[in-house]
Amino acid sequence: MNPALYSIGSCHRLALTVAFVSVWVASAIAEESQLYVFWDTVSPDGKYAMAWSTSGKVAVENLPLPDQTTGNPVANYVIEVASRKILVRLPESHYWDLDGRRPNHFSLETVWSENSRSMLAIYNSRWSTYAVFLVDVSVPKAIRIENQLEASFKQTLRSTQRRHYAKYRDRLEVMFRSPWFVAPERFYVTANASIPKQENPNFDFGLYFQIQNGGTNVRLVKSEPSSGEESADRLLNRTYRKLQGLLSAVDQKSLAEEERAWLIKRDAINSESEKKAFIVARAAELQTRLQNILETREGR
């Protein structure tokens, strides 16, 4: 499938219907025309985030699963946080989070580039990835790229695993996780191919992609075996970036100063094991602060 391009023009009428918006969920009822922010998706500069709404009033127990495309009342967007302006709708995306409750066996994983221009959104079911969006808020536009990622991953498996891959390829489910921008126009994802409820085979790779043609295509530039686990450094950087987007300008400055002082202490540690433990402890500390802010924003 060719990548589908969606711009602000395609959601103009929908944006007009979202007249009364709120970021606080008071009950387990999704109100019609109410915009709910996914607070854990805020960009590092605090300006953008993902959000969702429904086309009618729906109790949480009646909200459909995200992969139900026909008649699903839930819609996902990228918005400006301050104005609640919808920048772009992510077509056929129906993830929700209401009063701390989420659809079972489904997840939404996002990451922003450091300059807060680009975002990756990965939609996973229990066993596989069913949608990946590459968003550019400067245009704005959203492009589905899961087919490009999967084709590149399968080519990697064909060239590296050969007969082992050929033996199981028709039964494999593919899942992408842990997205990260390593540069403004380059990103990384972990890729797994396995058979549900079986230990083997279990193919894990890290894939690096270059964004091309103004964001309409991505090209695999590097692949490497992966443990599937995120490094302590990456986890710390991910948590720091999420926390940064939820702070005021004053608190962002304080966090940056605090981080500089922490880096000096980290670099003074000679033992690699002690340094890793120091990083893990810092990540846990920031994660606790992040979680406290998220719970406050979500009204829990």
N, C-alpha and C positions, 0 to 999 in steps of 0.2 A: 504494500500500500504506500502511495506517495505521502509524504508528510503533509498534514492538513494545517493550514495557516488560518488563525482566527485573530481578528483585530477588534478594536473598540467599537467599530461600526456595527459589528454583528451582535452586540449586546446593548445597543443604545436604548431600545425600547424597554428592555428588562431593567436597565439602570433607572429609568424613570419610575418604575413601579415600586422601587425600594425607597419609599418616601420617609418612613419612620424606622430608624435603626437604633439598635441597642447593642451594647457589648456585655451586658450582664444578664445571665440566665436565671430567672427567679423560680422556675418550675421545670418539670419534665414535659412541657408542652412546647413544641416548636410553633411559634406564632407566624401567621401569614405576613409576608412583607417585612419580616424582621431579619436583620443581618447579624450573624453570629461570627465573631472573629476567632480564628485558630491562633491563639496567642503564642503558641510555640513555633509559629512560622514567621514571626516578625523579622524584617531585614535588619542588618547590622546598624544602619543609620536610623532605624525606628520609623521609617516613612511608609513601608509597605508590609502587607501580610496577606495570607489567604483567609477567605471567609466563606460562609455558606448560608443559604436561605431555603425556604420551602415555598411552593406555590399555593399552599393552603395550611390551615391549622392541623398539626399532626402530633399525637401523643408519641412519646419516645418508643414505646413498645410497638407502635405501628409504622415506624420509620423503616423503609425497605433497606435491604442490603445494598452496598455501593455498586455491585456489579449488575444490579437489575436496571437495565437501560430503558425498558418500555414503561412509560407512565410513572417514572420515578419523579417525585415532587422536589427532590433535593438538587440544588445546583451549587457548584463551587466557582469562586472568583479569586482574582487578585485585586486588592483594593488599596487606596491610599488610607492609611490609618486615621490621620487627623480629620480629614473631610468625609471619610466613609465613601468616597467616590469609587465606583467600580471601574477599574481599568480594562479588564478583560475577563471574559467568562471562559472557563475550561470545559469545553463541550464533552458531554457524556461522562462527566465526573460528578460523583454523588456521595462523597464522604461526609460524615457528620460527627459531631461531638456535642452532646447535650447534657448539661448538668453532670459532667464528669463521666457520662456513659457513652461508649463507642460501639460500633458494630463488631460483633464477635468474629475473630479470625481475619479481620481486615486491618490494614494500617496505611497511614499516609506519612511519608518521610520526605522532608524538604531540606534544601540547603541553598543559601544565597552566596553569590560571589562577594568578595571583600568590599567591592565598590557599590554593592547593593543594586546593581543594574540587572543581573541575571539570576534566575532561580530555577532549580530543578525540583520537580514534584514527582515522587514515585508512589504509585498506588499498587499495593500488594494484597492478594487474597491469602488464604492459608498456605497454598503450595506454590503460587506463581505470581509474577508481575503482570498486571493486565493493562496498565497505562503508565506512560512517562511523559511529562510535559517539560519542555524547555521554554521558559518565559523571559522576555526582554521587556522591562517596564519602560524603557526609553521610547518605545515605538507607539503603543505597547502591542505585544503579540504573544501568542502561545502556540507552540508547535508540538505535535505528538511525535515522539522519537523512539518509542519502544520497539518498533519493527526494525529500525536501523541498529539499535543496540543488540537485539537478539540475533540478527543476521551476522553481525560482526563477531559475536560470542560463538555462534555455531561454526563459523569459519575457523576461529581459533581452536575449537575443539577438534574439528576435522584435521587440522594441520599438526596438532600436538598429541592428540589421543588416538587418532586413526582407528584401528580396528576396535579398540575398546569403546570408543564413541559410537562407531557404526553399529555395534552390537545392540546398543540400548537407545539409539537416538529417537526412535518413534515413541518411546515411553517416558522420555525426560520432560520434566517441568522446569522452567527457567525463572529465576528470581534475581532481581537487582536490588542492592541495598547500599547503605553507607555512602551516599553521593557526597562529593567534595570538589570544590573549585580549587585547582592547583594554580590557576592563573585566570585572568579575566575571560579568556576564550578557550580554556581547556579545563576539563573536569575528569574526575575519577569515580568509578563505581566498582563495587564488588559484584561478581556474577557467580551464581550457583546453578548447576544443572544436576538434578537428582530425580529419583523415582519416589513418589510419596510413600511413606511408611516402610521404606527400605534403607538400610545403612549404605549399601553399595549399588551402583556407583555413586560417587559424590564428587563432582568436578567443581573446584573453586578457583577462580581467577580474579585478578585485579585488572581492570581495563581503563585505559586513558583515551579520551576522545578530544579531538579538536573541533571547535565550532566553526563552520564555514558558511559562505554565501549569505552573510548577514543573518545567520542563525537559522537558516532553512534546512541545513544538513549538518551531520556530524560525521567525522571520520576517525576510525580507530588508528591510533598512532603508536600504541604500546600495549602489550599484554604480559602478565607475569603470574605465576602461581601464587595463590593467596591462602592464608589460614582461615579466611572468613571473619577474623577477629580484628577489631579496630585497635590501632596502637594507642598507648597512653597519651602520647603527644597529640594525636589527631582528636582523641576524645576531649582533651583539655581545650584545644583550639575551637572545637565545635561548641562546647559549652560556653566558652568565653564569648563567642560570636553571638549566640542566642541571647545570653544575658545582656550583652552590650545594647542590643536593639530595644530592650525593655526599660532602659534607664533614662533618666533625664540627662540633659547635656552636662550638668554639674556632676552628676553621679558617674557619667561616662568618663569624665576627666579624672575623677578620683579612682575609678577602676583601672584606668591606664597607668596612673602613677603607682598604684598598688602592684600592678603587674610588673612594672619595671623593677621595683624593689624585689619582687619575688624572683625574677629572672637572675638577678645578681646572686641571690642565695643559691639558686639551682646550679648556676655555672661554677660555684665554688665547691660543689660536691664532686669528689673524685670517683667514688664507687658507683658503677653503673646500676647495680641493684638498688642502692640507696637513692640514687637519682630518680630511678623509675618509681620507687615508692613515694618519693617527694612529689612527683608529678601526679601520681594517682590520687594522693591526698588532696592536692590542690584542685583537681578535677571534681572530686567528691564535695569539697567545700563550695565550689562555684555552683555545682549541680543543686545543692541544698538551697542556696540563695535563689537560683533560678526557679526551682519548684515552688518556693514560698511566694514569689512574685506571680507565677502562673496561677496558683490557687486563689490569690487575691483578685487578679484580673478576671478569673472565671467565676468569682463569687462563691467559691467552695469553702 
